[in-house]
Amino acid sequence: MVFVFKIEDEKYLTVSELSRRGEWTQFEINHEDEFETFHHEEWKHLEGRGYILGQDDTNIMAKKINQLIQKQRKSKQKNDRSVIAPVHLVSSASAAGALRYGLARPKTVIGFDGFFQSGPYGSL
């Protein structure tokens, strides 16, 4: 048996929400080797069957789905050009080095020799 859960949004699931949120479909494969090439859109799903899963299995499913949601979120953040990372402007190479070392990634630090006496700097 193959269970397919359609993830409808990027909110993490609790075990109790697993049956209320998303869309479940079930498929039957004849041999475990078919799983490697299985794609739910190419197979006919089963109808008229119900299944009862144990608490441990339900916990594992919720954990795996949440891992996929987290992976999707990270991928989306990485590819989203609208997310603007801060740029740190400092007035010495020493301060720039300290910030590069001390700040968490991702970071952009630009060190200028001299003081910021004239502006505006908004379009940098």
C-alpha positions in Angstrom: 0.0 0.0 0.0 1.1 3.5 -0.8 -0.6 6.4 1.0 -0.3 9.9 -0.6 -1.0 13.0 1.4 -1.5 16.3 -0.5 0.1 19.1 1.4 -2.2 22.1 1.1 -0.2 24.8 2.8 3.1 25.3 4.6 1.8 25.0 8.2 3.2 22.2 10.3 0.9 19.3 11.1 0.1 17.8 14.5 -1.0 14.2 14.7 -4.6 15.2 15.3 -4.6 17.4 12.2 -3.2 14.7 10.0 -6.7 13.3 9.3 -8.4 16.7 9.0 -6.0 18.6 6.8 -4.9 17.6 3.4 -6.1 15.0 1.0 -5.3 11.3 1.3 -5.3 8.8 -1.5 -4.3 5.2 -1.4 -2.7 3.1 -4.1 -1.8 -0.6 -4.2 1.4 -1.7 -5.8 2.0 -5.4 -6.6 5.7 -5.6 -5.8 8.1 -3.4 -3.8 10.2 -2.7 -6.9 7.3 -0.8 -8.4 7.7 1.8 -5.6 10.9 3.1 -7.1 9.1 4.2 -10.3 5.7 5.0 -8.6 4.1 8.3 -9.4 0.7 9.0 -8.0 -0.6 10.9 -11.0 0.1 7.9 -13.3 -1.7 5.3 -11.1 -5.4 4.8 -10.4 -6.1 5.3 -6.7 -8.2 2.8 -4.7 -11.8 3.6 -3.7 -14.0 2.2 -1.0 -11.3 1.1 1.4 -10.6 2.3 4.9 -7.5 1.9 7.0 -6.7 2.1 10.7 -3.2 3.1 11.5 -1.5 2.7 14.8 -0.3 5.6 16.9 3.3 5.0 16.1 2.7 4.9 12.4 0.6 8.1 12.6 3.5 9.8 14.5 6.0 8.7 11.9 3.8 10.0 9.0 3.3 13.4 10.7 7.0 13.6 11.3 7.9 12.8 7.7 5.3 15.2 6.3 6.6 18.0 8.6 10.1 17.3 7.4 9.0 17.8 3.8 7.1 21.0 4.7 10.3 22.3 6.4 12.4 21.3 3.3 9.8 23.1 1.1 10.0 26.2 3.2 13.8 26.3 3.1 13.8 25.8 -0.7 11.2 28.5 -1.2 13.2 31.0 1.0 16.4 30.2 -0.9 14.8 30.7 -4.3 12.6 33.7 -3.3 14.3 36.8 -4.6 11.8 39.0 -2.7 13.4 38.1 0.6 16.0 40.8 1.2 18.9 39.9 3.4 20.3 42.7 5.5 23.6 44.4 4.4 25.8 45.7 7.2 27.9 48.8 6.3 30.7 49.6 8.7 33.5 52.3 8.6 36.6 50.1 9.1 38.0 46.8 7.9 38.5 45.8 11.5 34.8 46.2 12.3 33.9 44.4 9.0 36.0 41.4 10.0 34.5 41.3 13.4 30.9 41.3 12.0 31.7 38.7 9.4 33.0 36.4 12.2 30.2 37.1 14.7 27.1 37.2 12.6 25.1 34.1 11.6 24.8 33.2 7.9 23.6 34.5 5.5 25.2 37.8 5.9 26.7 40.6 3.8 29.2 42.9 5.4 30.8 45.9 3.5 33.7 47.7 5.1 34.6 51.2 4.1 37.7 53.0 5.1 36.6 56.3 6.4 33.6 57.7 8.0 30.0 58.1 6.7 29.9 61.8 6.6 27.7 62.3 3.5 24.7 60.5 2.2 22.1 59.4 1.3 23.1 55.7 1.4 19.7 54.2 0.8 20.4 53.3 -2.8 23.6 51.4 -2.1 
